[in-house]
Amino acid sequence: MLSNAFLTLALLAAPAAEKAKPATNTKDPVCNMTVDAKSMTAEVRGQAYRMCSKHCVESLQKDPDKYLNKDGTPKNAAKAK
């Protein structure tokens, strides 16, 4: 019974997981389809990305380096001129 109390205290004292940074992309990083605020999201390395489908979510999570630059921006993002 005492161990249950310690477990409960340990869980309550544990730091909350950090929230991912909100998604800002307008193109799916995997297939380049247009996405919007209602689209599903995937979290990778503390950043959320809007995605068009579960398949694209799985592809991004399986190999993020294929679709994301080192700074986390999607490789298919429009470059500012």
Residue pairs with C-beta under 8 A, 6 or more apart in sequence:
18 46
20 43
20 46
20 47
20 48
21 46
21 47
21 48
22 48
23 41
23 47
23 48
23 49
23 50
25 35
25 49
25 50
25 74
25 77
26 34
26 35
26 36
26 50
27 33
27 34
27 35
27 74
27 76
27 77
28 34
28 35
28 39
28 50
28 51
28 52
28 53
28 56
29 49
29 51
29 56
29 60
29 67
29 68
29 74
29 75
29 76
30 51
30 56
30 59
30 60
30 67
31 52
31 53
31 56
32 76
33 52
35 50
35 51
35 52
36 50
37 50
39 50
39 51
39 52
40 50
40 51
40 52
40 53
40 54
40 57
41 48
41 49
41 50
41 51
42 48
42 49
42 51
42 56
42 57
42 60
42 61
43 49
44 60
44 61
44 64
44 68
44 72
45 64
45 68
45 72
47 72
49 60
49 74
51 57
51 60
59 67
60 67
60 68
67 74
67 75
67 76
68 74
68 75
69 75
